[in-house]
Amino acid sequence: MSNEPNDALRRVPQNIHHVTHHYHNLIYIKNYWESIGQQVPSDFSAELQRAHKHLLEVLQIEKGRGGAIEGE
């Protein structure tokens, strides 16, 4: 495995990066709200659940294709 910083960008499909980034942002925002004692809005929680499900779906599709996700 290469130690180059951009190796993951070349090996993992861009759509997975986008979905993962969106999901990470949602988790970060949720944790922030909770850390300041605020209730997380139900619409936001629904989007977090949708993003989680979507990420699992794209990872499963990519895993079936082999390559970087499968471990080559």
N, C-alpha and C positions, 0 to 999 in steps of 0.2 A: 504494500500500500504506500502511496506517495505521501510525502509530508508537505507538499505544496499547499499554500493557503486556499487556492481556488480549485483544488481537486474535487471537492464536493460539488461545486457549481458545474463542473464538467460532467460529473458522474450521475448526479441526481437530476431528474427532469425538472424543468422550470415550474410546471404546474404544482409539483409537490412543494417546492420552495414557497410558492405563493400561498397555498393553502396553509402550510405550516406557519408562515409568518402571520397570516390573519388570525389563526388559532392562538398563537403565542400572544399576540396583542390583546385578544379578548381575555385570556387568562390573566394577563398583567393588569388590565383595567379592573376586572372582577376582584382581584386580590387587593388592589388599591382601595376600591370602594369599601371592601370589608375591613381593611386596616384603619380606615377613618370612621368606622362604625356606621356606614351607610348601608341600607338595604339595596341589593342588586335588583334592578328592574326586571320584571318577568320577561319583557320582550328581549332584553339583553341576554338573560339566561337561556331563552329559546334559541337565540342566534349562536350562543356558545355550544349548545347541544347539537345544533345543525352542523356547525363547523367541525365538531368532534366526529360526528357520523361521516361527514364528507371526507375528512382526512383518513379515517379508517378505510373507506371505500377506495380512494385513490392509491393508498398504500397496498391494499390487497390486489388491485389491478396491476400495479407495477411489479409487485412480488411475483405474480404469475408470468410476467414477461422475462424474469431472470435479470441479470445485470447487477447494477450497484446495490439495489435493495435486497436482492437475493444473496449477495455476497460473492458473486462471480466465482 
